[in-house]
Amino acid sequence: MQSVYEYSIRLCGILENVDGTSQEQNSPGTPGVVQRKWGEALAAGFQVVPNVLIREQNRLGIDAIDIVILMNLLSHWWERDARPFISPAAIAKRMSVTTRTVERHLKKLENRKMLGRDPRGPRTSDGPYIRSYDLMPLVKVLEEASRNALVERTRRANERMALRV
């Protein structure tokens, strides 16, 4: 059975391969770009997040607290069809804010169509209900934001080229 570290490193290689590096650069035992950059800090886990979430946060109407809450949700989202579940209280504790603050921001993200929240799920053995989150709306929002950002980038590049001529 693979350790989390081995799995993470293998995934880094897969991701880097998708990112355009050659297969030779990612041969087994050869550290990839991400591994060389972050080293053993990857052993505890990592996330892959589109840059557009950070770069376009103002246009998306989300603030720093929203970003950290989304990062907490994303850290529990391992597969596309497996919805993450973590309590607002757990997120609040990590962030050193109140549970109510997290709940308000989750509602805001839901109203902005960036996530879906399931109604109360099943009870755990010790009593609390489990609620899962649908992050596919966020994927759709970021796909649109990415397309818009690329159009804007192309427009600016064309303007720069026109100025040179």
Backbone as JSON Lines, residues from 0, in Angstrom:
{"i":0,"aa":"M","n":[0.84,-1.18,0.0],"ca":[0.0,0.0,0.0],"c":[0.88,1.24,0.0]}
{"i":1,"aa":"Q","n":[0.51,2.25,-0.82],"ca":[1.27,3.48,-0.93],"c":[1.03,4.39,0.27]}
{"i":2,"aa":"S","n":[2.1,5.06,0.69],"ca":[1.93,6.08,1.72],"c":[1.31,7.32,1.08]}
{"i":3,"aa":"V","n":[0.79,8.2,1.91],"ca":[0.23,9.45,1.4],"c":[1.31,10.22,0.66]}
{"i":4,"aa":"Y","n":[2.53,10.21,1.19],"ca":[3.63,10.92,0.54],"c":[3.9,10.35,-0.85]}
{"i":5,"aa":"E","n":[3.97,9.02,-0.95],"ca":[4.23,8.39,-2.25],"c":[3.11,8.7,-3.23]}
{"i":6,"aa":"Y","n":[1.87,8.64,-2.75],"ca":[0.73,8.96,-3.6],"c":[0.81,10.42,-4.06]}
{"i":7,"aa":"S","n":[1.14,11.34,-3.14],"ca":[1.25,12.75,-3.47],"c":[2.33,12.99,-4.52]}
{"i":8,"aa":"I","n":[3.46,12.35,-4.34],"ca":[4.56,12.52,-5.27],"c":[4.19,11.96,-6.64]}
{"i":9,"aa":"R","n":[3.54,10.8,-6.66],"ca":[3.09,10.23,-7.93],"c":[2.11,11.18,-8.61]}
{"i":10,"aa":"L","n":[1.2,11.75,-7.84],"ca":[0.24,12.68,-8.4],"c":[0.93,13.92,-8.93]}
{"i":11,"aa":"C","n":[1.95,14.41,-8.23],"ca":[2.72,15.56,-8.73],"c":[3.29,15.26,-10.1]}
{"i":12,"aa":"G","n":[3.84,14.06,-10.26],"ca":[4.38,13.67,-11.55],"c":[3.32,13.63,-12.62]}
{"i":13,"aa":"I","n":[2.16,13.11,-12.29],"ca":[1.05,13.05,-13.25],"c":[0.64,14.46,-13.62]}
{"i":14,"aa":"L","n":[0.5,15.32,-12.62],"ca":[0.09,16.68,-12.9],"c":[1.11,17.41,-13.74]}
{"i":15,"aa":"E","n":[2.37,17.22,-13.42],"ca":[3.4,17.9,-14.2],"c":[3.41,17.38,-15.62]}
{"i":16,"aa":"N","n":[3.17,16.1,-15.79],"ca":[3.12,15.55,-17.13],"c":[1.97,16.19,-17.91]}
{"i":17,"aa":"V","n":[0.84,16.37,-17.27],"ca":[-0.29,17.03,-17.91],"c":[0.09,18.46,-18.25]}
{"i":18,"aa":"D","n":[0.92,19.06,-17.42],"ca":[1.32,20.45,-17.59],"c":[2.32,20.64,-18.73]}
{"i":19,"aa":"G","n":[2.7,19.58,-19.4],"ca":[3.54,19.72,-20.57],"c":[4.98,19.28,-20.43]}
{"i":20,"aa":"T","n":[5.41,18.82,-19.26],"ca":[6.77,18.34,-19.14],"c":[6.86,16.97,-19.79]}
{"i":21,"aa":"S","n":[8.05,16.59,-20.16],"ca":[8.22,15.33,-20.87],"c":[8.16,14.14,-19.92]}
{"i":22,"aa":"Q","n":[7.88,12.98,-20.46],"ca":[7.82,11.75,-19.67],"c":[9.18,11.48,-19.03]}
{"i":23,"aa":"E","n":[10.26,11.79,-19.73],"ca":[11.6,11.53,-19.18],"c":[11.84,12.32,-17.9]}
{"i":24,"aa":"Q","n":[11.32,13.55,-17.85],"ca":[11.5,14.38,-16.66],"c":[10.77,13.8,-15.46]}
{"i":25,"aa":"N","n":[9.77,12.98,-15.72],"ca":[8.95,12.45,-14.64],"c":[9.11,10.94,-14.48]}
{"i":26,"aa":"S","n":[10.27,10.43,-14.82],"ca":[10.47,9.0,-14.65],"c":[10.48,8.68,-13.16]}
{"i":27,"aa":"P","n":[10.09,7.45,-12.82],"ca":[10.02,7.08,-11.4],"c":[11.34,7.38,-10.68]}
{"i":28,"aa":"G","n":[11.21,7.96,-9.5],"ca":[12.4,8.27,-8.7],"c":[13.0,9.63,-9.0]}
{"i":29,"aa":"T","n":[12.56,10.27,-10.09],"ca":[13.06,11.59,-10.43],"c":[12.08,12.63,-9.93]}
{"i":30,"aa":"P","n":[12.53,13.52,-9.04],"ca":[11.6,14.52,-8.52],"c":[11.14,15.45,-9.63]}
{"i":31,"aa":"G","n":[9.84,15.74,-9.64],"ca":[9.29,16.67,-10.6],"c":[9.45,18.1,-10.12]}
{"i":32,"aa":"V","n":[8.98,19.03,-10.93],"ca":[9.11,20.45,-10.62],"c":[8.44,20.78,-9.29]}
{"i":33,"aa":"V","n":[7.24,20.28,-9.1],"ca":[6.5,20.58,-7.87],"c":[7.23,19.99,-6.66]}
{"i":34,"aa":"Q","n":[7.69,18.77,-6.79],"ca":[8.4,18.13,-5.67],"c":[9.7,18.86,-5.37]}
{"i":35,"aa":"R","n":[10.43,19.28,-6.41],"ca":[11.68,20.01,-6.17],"c":[11.39,21.35,-5.49]}
{"i":36,"aa":"K","n":[10.27,21.95,-5.85],"ca":[9.91,23.25,-5.28],"c":[9.5,23.13,-3.82]}
{"i":37,"aa":"W","n":[8.62,22.17,-3.49],"ca":[8.03,22.08,-2.17],"c":[8.64,21.01,-1.27]}
{"i":38,"aa":"G","n":[9.38,20.07,-1.84],"ca":[10.03,19.04,-1.03],"c":[9.05,18.23,-0.21]}
{"i":39,"aa":"E","n":[9.46,17.89,1.0],"ca":[8.65,17.02,1.85],"c":[7.4,17.7,2.42]}
{"i":40,"aa":"A","n":[7.26,19.0,2.18],"ca":[6.03,19.68,2.63],"c":[4.81,19.06,1.94]}
{"i":41,"aa":"L","n":[5.01,18.41,0.8],"ca":[3.92,17.75,0.09],"c":[3.43,16.5,0.81]}
{"i":42,"aa":"A","n":[4.23,15.97,1.7],"ca":[3.89,14.71,2.36],"c":[2.57,14.79,3.13]}
{"i":43,"aa":"A","n":[2.24,15.96,3.63],"ca":[1.01,16.12,4.4],"c":[-0.2,16.39,3.5]}
{"i":44,"aa":"G","n":[0.02,16.43,2.19],"ca":[-1.06,16.68,1.23],"c":[-0.9,18.02,0.54]}
{"i":45,"aa":"F","n":[-1.61,18.17,-0.56],"ca":[-1.55,19.42,-1.32],"c":[-2.83,19.54,-2.13]}
{"i":46,"aa":"Q","n":[-3.03,20.71,-2.7],"ca":[-4.21,20.98,-3.51],"c":[-3.78,21.49,-4.88]}
{"i":47,"aa":"V","n":[-4.62,21.23,-5.85],"ca":[-4.45,21.81,-7.17],"c":[-5.64,22.74,-7.36]}
{"i":48,"aa":"V","n":[-5.35,24.01,-7.49],"ca":[-6.41,25.02,-7.58],"c":[-6.11,25.92,-8.79]}
{"i":49,"aa":"P","n":[-7.1,26.15,-9.63],"ca":[-6.87,27.06,-10.76],"c":[-6.48,28.46,-10.28]}
{"i":50,"aa":"N","n":[-5.48,29.05,-10.91],"ca":[-5.04,30.39,-10.53],"c":[-6.15,31.42,-10.63]}
{"i":51,"aa":"V","n":[-7.1,31.18,-11.51],"ca":[-8.18,32.15,-11.71],"c":[-8.97,32.37,-10.41]}
{"i":52,"aa":"L","n":[-9.0,31.41,-9.51],"ca":[-9.68,31.6,-8.23],"c":[-9.04,32.73,-7.44]}
{"i":53,"aa":"I","n":[-7.73,32.81,-7.48],"ca":[-7.0,33.85,-6.76],"c":[-6.96,35.15,-7.55]}
{"i":54,"aa":"R","n":[-6.6,35.05,-8.81],"ca":[-6.4,36.25,-9.63],"c":[-7.68,37.01,-9.94]}
{"i":55,"aa":"E","n":[-8.79,36.32,-9.98],"ca":[-10.06,36.96,-10.34],"c":[-11.02,37.08,-9.16]}
{"i":56,"aa":"Q","n":[-10.52,36.95,-7.94],"ca":[-11.42,36.95,-6.78],"c":[-12.23,38.23,-6.68]}
{"i":57,"aa":"N","n":[-11.67,39.37,-7.03],"ca":[-12.43,40.61,-6.97],"c":[-13.59,40.58,-7.98]}
{"i":58,"aa":"R","n":[-13.31,40.17,-9.2],"ca":[-14.37,40.07,-10.22],"c":[-15.42,39.02,-9.85]}
{"i":59,"aa":"L","n":[-14.99,37.99,-9.14],"ca":[-15.91,36.94,-8.71],"c":[-16.74,37.37,-7.5]}
{"i":60,"aa":"G","n":[-16.34,38.46,-6.88],"ca":[-17.08,38.97,-5.73],"c":[-16.85,38.17,-4.46]}
{"i":61,"aa":"I","n":[-15.65,37.63,-4.32],"ca":[-15.33,36.86,-3.12],"c":[-14.15,37.51,-2.41]}
{"i":62,"aa":"D","n":[-14.15,37.4,-1.1],"ca":[-13.1,38.03,-0.3],"c":[-12.14,36.97,0.26]}
{"i":63,"aa":"A","n":[-11.2,37.43,1.05],"ca":[-10.17,36.53,1.59],"c":[-10.76,35.43,2.46]}
{"i":64,"aa":"I","n":[-11.78,35.75,3.24],"ca":[-12.4,34.72,4.07],"c":[-13.05,33.66,3.19]}
{"i":65,"aa":"D","n":[-13.73,34.1,2.13],"ca":[-14.33,33.15,1.19],"c":[-13.27,32.22,0.6]}
{"i":66,"aa":"I","n":[-12.14,32.78,0.23],"ca":[-11.05,31.98,-0.37],"c":[-10.58,30.92,0.62]}
{"i":67,"aa":"V","n":[-10.36,31.3,1.87],"ca":[-9.86,30.34,2.85],"c":[-10.91,29.26,3.12]}
{"i":68,"aa":"I","n":[-12.16,29.64,3.16],"ca":[-13.22,28.64,3.34],"c":[-13.24,27.69,2.15]}
{"i":69,"aa":"L","n":[-13.15,28.23,0.94],"ca":[-13.12,27.37,-0.25],"c":[-11.91,26.45,-0.22]}
{"i":70,"aa":"M","n":[-10.76,26.96,0.2],"ca":[-9.56,26.12,0.28],"c":[-9.76,24.99,1.28]}
{"i":71,"aa":"N","n":[-10.44,25.27,2.37],"ca":[-10.75,24.21,3.34],"c":[-11.66,23.16,2.73]}
{"i":72,"aa":"L","n":[-12.69,23.58,2.01],"ca":[-13.57,22.62,1.34],"c":[-12.81,21.83,0.29]}
{"i":73,"aa":"L","n":[-11.99,22.54,-0.5],"ca":[-11.24,21.87,-1.56],"c":[-10.24,20.86,-1.01]}
{"i":74,"aa":"S","n":[-9.74,21.1,0.19],"ca":[-8.78,20.16,0.77],"c":[-9.44,18.83,1.15]}
{"i":75,"aa":"H","n":[-10.76,18.8,1.15],"ca":[-11.5,17.58,1.44],"c":[-12.16,16.99,0.19]}
{"i":76,"aa":"W","n":[-11.92,17.59,-0.96],"ca":[-12.54,17.15,-2.21],"c":[-11.49,16.39,-3.02]}
{"i":77,"aa":"W","n":[-11.51,15.07,-2.89],"ca":[-10.47,14.26,-3.49],"c":[-10.83,13.75,-4.88]}
{"i":78,"aa":"E","n":[-12.1,13.53,-5.14],"ca":[-12.52,13.03,-6.44],"c":[-13.74,13.81,-6.89]}
{"i":79,"aa":"R","n":[-13.87,13.98,-8.19],"ca":[-14.92,14.81,-8.77],"c":[-16.31,14.48,-8.23]}
{"i":80,"aa":"D","n":[-16.65,13.22,-8.14],"ca":[-18.0,12.82,-7.76],"c":[-18.18,12.58,-6.26]}
{"i":81,"aa":"A","n":[-17.12,12.72,-5.5],"ca":[-17.2,12.5,-4.05],"c":[-17.25,13.86,-3.36]}
{"i":82,"aa":"R","n":[-18.43,14.24,-2.93],"ca":[-18.6,15.56,-2.33],"c":[-17.88,15.65,-0.98]}
{"i":83,"aa":"P","n":[-17.2,16.77,-0.77],"ca":[-16.52,16.93,0.52],"c":[-17.51,17.23,1.64]}
{"i":84,"aa":"F","n":[-17.14,16.84,2.82],"ca":[-17.94,17.2,3.98],"c":[-16.99,17.55,5.12]}
{"i":85,"aa":"I","n":[-17.24,18.68,5.68],"ca":[-16.5,19.18,6.84],"c":[-17.44,20.17,7.52]}
{"i":86,"aa":"S","n":[-17.43,20.19,8.8],"ca":[-18.35,21.07,9.5],"c":[-17.87,22.51,9.48]}
{"i":87,"aa":"P","n":[-18.8,23.45,9.47],"ca":[-18.42,24.86,9.6],"c":[-17.6,25.1,10.87]}
{"i":88,"aa":"A","n":[-17.91,24.36,11.93],"ca":[-17.16,24.53,13.18],"c":[-15.69,24.14,13.01]}
{"i":89,"aa":"A","n":[-15.44,23.07,12.25],"ca":[-14.05,22.65,12.02],"c":[-13.3,23.69,11.19]}
{"i":90,"aa":"I","n":[-13.97,24.23,10.17],"ca":[-13.34,25.27,9.35],"c":[-13.07,26.5,10.22]}
{"i":91,"aa":"A","n":[-14.05,26.88,11.03],"ca":[-13.91,28.06,11.89],"c":[-12.73,27.9,12.85]}
{"i":92,"aa":"K","n":[-12.58,26.72,13.41],"ca":[-11.47,26.48,14.34],"c":[-10.13,26.64,13.63]}
{"i":93,"aa":"R","n":[-10.02,26.11,12.4],"ca":[-8.77,26.25,11.64],"c":[-8.46,27.71,11.35]}
{"i":94,"aa":"M","n":[-9.51,28.5,11.12],"ca":[-9.34,29.9,10.71],"c":[-9.3,30.88,11.89]}
{"i":95,"aa":"S","n":[-9.61,30.4,13.09],"ca":[-9.71,31.27,14.27],"c":[-10.79,32.34,14.09]}
{"i":96,"aa":"V","n":[-11.94,31.9,13.58],"ca":[-13.11,32.77,13.47],"c":[-14.29,32.02,14.08]}
{"i":97,"aa":"T","n":[-15.41,32.67,14.18],"ca":[-16.58,32.01,14.74],"c":[-17.23,31.09,13.71]}
{"i":98,"aa":"T","n":[-17.94,30.11,14.22],"ca":[-18.7,29.22,13.34],"c":[-19.71,30.02,12.54]}
{"i":99,"aa":"R","n":[-20.32,31.0,13.17],"ca":[-21.32,31.83,12.49],"c":[-20.7,32.57,11.3]}
{"i":100,"aa":"T","n":[-19.46,33.04,11.43],"ca":[-18.77,33.7,10.32],"c":[-18.66,32.75,9.13]}
{"i":101,"aa":"V","n":[-18.24,31.53,9.4],"ca":[-18.11,30.54,8.33],"c":[-19.48,30.26,7.72]}
{"i":102,"aa":"E","n":[-20.48,30.1,8.55],"ca":[-21.83,29.82,8.04],"c":[-22.34,30.95,7.14]}
{"i":103,"aa":"R","n":[-22.09,32.2,7.55],"ca":[-22.52,33.34,6.72],"c":[-21.82,33.33,5.36]}
{"i":104,"aa":"H","n":[-20.53,33.04,5.36],"ca":[-19.79,33.03,4.11],"c":[-20.19,31.84,3.24]}
{"i":105,"aa":"L","n":[-20.47,30.7,3.84],"ca":[-20.97,29.56,3.07],"c":[-22.3,29.92,2.39]}
{"i":106,"aa":"K","n":[-23.16,30.6,3.11],"ca":[-24.45,31.03,2.54],"c":[-24.22,32.01,1.4]}
{"i":107,"aa":"K","n":[-23.28,32.92,1.58],"ca":[-22.94,33.89,0.53],"c":[-22.45,33.16,-0.72]}
{"i":108,"aa":"L","n":[-21.56,32.19,-0.54],"ca":[-21.04,31.42,-1.68],"c":[-22.15,30.63,-2.36]}
{"i":109,"aa":"E","n":[-23.07,30.12,-1.56],"ca":[-24.21,29.4,-2.12],"c":[-25.11,30.36,-2.91]}
{"i":110,"aa":"N","n":[-25.36,31.55,-2.39],"ca":[-26.17,32.53,-3.09],"c":[-25.53,33.01,-4.38]}
{"i":111,"aa":"R","n":[-24.2,33.02,-4.42],"ca":[-23.47,33.42,-5.62],"c":[-23.29,32.26,-6.6]}
{"i":112,"aa":"K","n":[-23.92,31.15,-6.28],"ca":[-23.89,29.95,-7.15],"c":[-22.47,29.4,-7.32]}
{"i":113,"aa":"M","n":[-21.68,29.46,-6.23],"ca":[-20.33,28.91,-6.25],"c":[-20.24,27.57,-5.55]}
{"i":114,"aa":"L","n":[-21.25,27.23,-4.79],"ca":[-21.3,25.91,-4.19],"c":[-22.74,25.58,-3.86]}
{"i":115,"aa":"G","n":[-22.95,24.3,-3.72],"ca":[-24.25,23.83,-3.28],"c":[-24.08,23.15,-1.94]}
{"i":116,"aa":"R","n":[-25.06,23.29,-1.09],"ca":[-25.01,22.63,0.21],"c":[-26.19,21.68,0.29]}
{"i":117,"aa":"D","n":[-25.87,20.45,0.6],"ca":[-26.93,19.47,0.79],"c":[-27.66,19.77,2.08]}
{"i":118,"aa":"P","n":[-28.95,19.44,2.11],"ca":[-29.63,19.54,3.4],"c":[-28.96,18.57,4.37]}
{"i":119,"aa":"R","n":[-29.35,18.64,5.59],"ca":[-28.74,17.76,6.58],"c":[-28.65,16.33,6.07]}
{"i":120,"aa":"G","n":[-27.5,15.77,6.24],"ca":[-27.29,14.39,5.85],"c":[-27.55,13.47,7.04]}
{"i":121,"aa":"P","n":[-27.01,12.29,6.99],"ca":[-27.24,11.34,8.09],"c":[-26.52,11.78,9.36]}
{"i":122,"aa":"R","n":[-27.03,11.33,10.46],"ca":[-26.39,11.59,11.75],"c":[-25.18,10.68,11.9]}
{"i":123,"aa":"T","n":[-24.13,11.23,12.5],"ca":[-22.98,10.4,12.84],"c":[-23.29,9.67,14.14]}
{"i":124,"aa":"S","n":[-22.47,8.73,14.5],"ca":[-22.72,7.95,15.71],"c":[-22.73,8.8,16.98]}
{"i":125,"aa":"D","n":[-21.95,9.9,16.98],"ca":[-21.92,10.74,18.18],"c":[-22.92,11.88,18.13]}
{"i":126,"aa":"G","n":[-23.78,11.92,17.11],"ca":[-24.87,12.87,17.15],"c":[-24.99,13.9,16.06]}
{"i":127,"aa":"P","n":[-23.91,14.59,15.65],"ca":[-24.11,15.68,14.7],"c":[-24.5,15.18,13.3]}
{"i":128,"aa":"Y","n":[-25.19,16.05,12.58],"ca":[-25.53,15.74,11.2],"c":[-24.33,16.04,10.31]}
{"i":129,"aa":"I","n":[-24.25,15.33,9.2],"ca":[-23.18,15.55,8.23],"c":[-23.79,16.26,7.03]}
{"i":130,"aa":"R","n":[-23.17,17.33,6.58],"ca":[-23.62,18.05,5.39],"c":[-22.48,18.02,4.39]}
{"i":131,"aa":"S","n":[-22.78,17.66,3.16],"ca":[-21.75,17.68,2.13],"c":[-21.95,18.89,1.23]}
{"i":132,"aa":"Y","n":[-20.92,19.21,0.5],"ca":[-20.91,20.41,-0.34],"c":[-20.67,20.01,-1.78]}
{"i":133,"aa":"D","n":[-21.43,20.61,-2.67],"ca":[-21.27,20.38,-4.11],"c":[-20.4,21.51,-4.65]}
{"i":134,"aa":"L","n":[-19.19,21.17,-5.12],"ca":[-18.26,22.18,-5.62],"c":[-18.28,22.28,-7.15]}
{"i":135,"aa":"M","n":[-19.13,21.51,-7.8],"ca":[-19.21,21.62,-9.26],"c":[-19.68,23.01,-9.72]}
{"i":136,"aa":"P","n":[-20.56,23.69,-8.96],"ca":[-20.87,25.06,-9.36],"c":[-19.63,25.96,-9.38]}
{"i":137,"aa":"L","n":[-18.71,25.76,-8.43],"ca":[-17.47,26.53,-8.42],"c":[-16.65,26.23,-9.67]}
{"i":138,"aa":"V","n":[-16.6,24.96,-10.05],"ca":[-15.87,24.59,-11.27],"c":[-16.43,25.34,-12.47]}
{"i":139,"aa":"K","n":[-17.74,25.38,-12.59],"ca":[-18.38,26.08,-13.72],"c":[-18.08,27.58,-13.69]}
{"i":140,"aa":"V","n":[-18.14,28.18,-12.51],"ca":[-17.84,29.61,-12.37],"c":[-16.39,29.87,-12.78]}
{"i":141,"aa":"L","n":[-15.47,29.01,-12.32],"ca":[-14.06,29.22,-12.64],"c":[-13.75,28.93,-14.1]}
{"i":142,"aa":"E","n":[-14.47,27.99,-14.71],"ca":[-14.29,27.76,-16.15],"c":[-14.67,29.01,-16.94]}
{"i":143,"aa":"E","n":[-15.79,29.61,-16.59],"ca":[-16.23,30.84,-17.25],"c":[-15.24,31.98,-17.0]}
{"i":144,"aa":"A","n":[-14.8,32.12,-15.75],"ca":[-13.83,33.16,-15.41],"c":[-12.52,32.95,-16.16]}
{"i":145,"aa":"S","n":[-12.13,31.7,-16.33],"ca":[-10.91,31.38,-17.07],"c":[-11.05,31.77,-18.54]}
{"i":146,"aa":"R","n":[-12.19,31.43,-19.14],"ca":[-12.42,31.83,-20.54],"c":[-12.36,33.35,-20.67]}
{"i":147,"aa":"N","n":[-13.01,34.06,-19.76],"ca":[-13.0,35.53,-19.8],"c":[-11.6,36.08,-19.63]}
{"i":148,"aa":"A","n":[-10.84,35.5,-18.7],"ca":[-9.48,35.97,-18.47],"c":[-8.6,35.74,-19.7]}
{"i":149,"aa":"L","n":[-8.79,34.62,-20.37],"ca":[-8.0,34.35,-21.58],"c":[-8.37,35.3,-22.71]}
{"i":150,"aa":"V","n":[-9.66,35.61,-22.85],"ca":[-10.09,36.58,-23.86],"c":[-9.46,37.94,-23.56]}
{"i":151,"aa":"E","n":[-9.5,38.34,-22.3],"ca":[-8.91,39.62,-21.9],"c":[-7.4,39.63,-22.13]}
{"i":152,"aa":"R","n":[-6.75,38.53,-21.82],"ca":[-5.3,38.44,-22.03],"c":[-4.97,38.58,-23.52]}
{"i":153,"aa":"T","n":[-5.74,37.92,-24.36],"ca":[-5.54,38.0,-25.82],"c":[-5.78,39.42,-26.31]}
{"i":154,"aa":"R","n":[-6.82,40.06,-25.81],"ca":[-7.13,41.44,-26.2],"c":[-5.98,42.37,-25.85]}
{"i":155,"aa":"R","n":[-5.44,42.24,-24.64],"ca":[-4.32,43.09,-24.22],"c":[-3.07,42.82,-25.06]}
{"i":156,"aa":"A","n":[-2.81,41.57,-25.38],"ca":[-1.66,41.23,-26.21],"c":[-1.81,41.82,-27.6]}
{"i":157,"aa":"N","n":[-3.03,41.77,-28.15],"ca":[-3.27,42.34,-29.46],"c":[-3.09,43.85,-29.44]}
{"i":158,"aa":"E","n":[-3.53,44.5,-28.37],"ca":[-3.34,45.94,-28.24],"c":[-1.85,46.29,-28.19]}
{"i":159,"aa":"R","n":[-1.09,45.5,-27.44],"ca":[0.36,45.75,-27.36],"c":[1.02,45.57,-28.73]}
{"i":160,"aa":"M","n":[0.59,44.55,-29.44],"ca":[1.15,44.32,-30.79],"c":[0.79,45.46,-31.73]}
{"i":161,"aa":"A","n":[-0.42,45.98,-31.64],"ca":[-0.86,47.08,-32.5],"c":[-0.04,48.33,-32.2]}
{"i":162,"aa":"L","n":[0.32,48.55,-30.96],"ca":[1.12,49.71,-30.59],"c":[2.53,49.63,-31.14]}
{"i":163,"aa":"R","n":[3.05,48.42,-31.3],"ca":[4.42,48.22,-31.81],"c":[4.51,48.47,-33.31]}
{"i":164,"aa":"V","n":[3.4,48.29,-34.0],"ca":[3.4,48.44,-35.47],"c":[3.33,49.85,-35.9]}
